[in-house]
Amino acid sequence: MSFAPKQLRAFIQDVLNLFGQKANSSSFDSDSAVELLMLTAAQETHLGKYIKQVRGPALGIYQMEPNTHDDIWMNYICYRQNILDAMNDLYGVSGIEWRLRMRGDLIYQTIMSRIFYMRIPAALPAKDEPMSLAHYWKKYYNTKYGKGTPEEAYKNYNRFAFK
């Protein structure tokens, strides 16, 4: 079962807007960021068909790997007080069982995936350039080591994100 694209897109926008306000970050909820997360979810899980990678450790609708999750916390969030404060405001300073959150908390998954892309110094592609979004996903999220291709991501974005 996957999410309805229109509802997921609106949800992502709401989450990014709320978190951007809490973190005092005007770029957190850009339209490009919303579409990049839609493309990521479409490629990685067909918009939520899976919450755990079938043959691997990745979790959630964006299929973030545990090492990536931990790296974001240790090397990015902990050094950005505004983001750390916003995370603490939503989840408290301790007691996060992140493996469960990455599988079942769509708000947390969405925030963490957006923060993943925030770490990249290259600007996000335009929201209405899906092939550019697909290349961005491949280069930074899937990397040269991943099995996905920009063409496949583009196809899945068009297939799943606009039903």
Secondary structure as GFF3:
##gff-version 3
##sequence-region A 1 163
A	DSSP	alpha_helix	5	22	.	.	.	ID=ss1
A	DSSP	alpha_helix	31	45	.	.	.	ID=ss2
A	DSSP	alpha_helix	66	75	.	.	.	ID=ss3
A	DSSP	three_ten_helix	77	79	.	.	.	ID=ss4
A	DSSP	alpha_helix	81	91	.	.	.	ID=ss5
A	DSSP	alpha_helix	98	104	.	.	.	ID=ss6
A	DSSP	alpha_helix	106	118	.	.	.	ID=ss7
A	DSSP	alpha_helix	130	136	.	.	.	ID=ss8
A	DSSP	pi_helix	137	142	.	.	.	ID=ss9
A	DSSP	alpha_helix	150	160	.	.	.	ID=ss10
###
